[in-house]
Every structure is written in C-alpha cells, then in structure tokens.
C-alpha cells in the first residue's frame, strides 16, 4: 500500500540476507518500489516486501556504480577550480 515503510533496521536486515547496502534507501527509491508493486497488486508478508526492496535497490544501484540514482531535476553547482595540468 502507499504508506508502506521498511523496518528501521532495514539496512542491517538486508546485510543478513546477503545484500550490503552502503547507504539507506532514498525516498525516491522507496516511492518507485511502492508504485511498481501497487500496480502489480501482489500480496506478500512484510519481511518478503523488505527482501524484495533490498534486491530491487541492489539491482538499481549496481547499474549506477553502487550509488543511489541522482535526481534528474537537480542542477549541479559550477566548479571554478581548474585541475593541475589543464590550461585556464
């Protein structure tokens, strides 16, 4: 359902299931997961949902070097530093 949340110790549980998450699940990752499964209409036990979330986040981050996907709407700050060896 829309307000579903994993347990507070979700990262620890994921590690017990063999899925090491370097960072907590972001609100965007959780929202995408919930939206996907809401449309599917499946019913599972709470721990099964958590295992599915852990696997989903692991797969999603693996395609992004282990990091949460960045917000496509964010604008990065310009950097005025010129690295050594580059002409300014």
Secondary structure as UniProt FT lines:
FT   TURN            2..3
FT   TURN            8..9
FT   HELIX           10..16
FT   TURN            17..18
FT   HELIX           27..40
FT   HELIX           46..62
FT   TURN            63..66
FT   TURN            72..73
FT   TURN            84..85
//
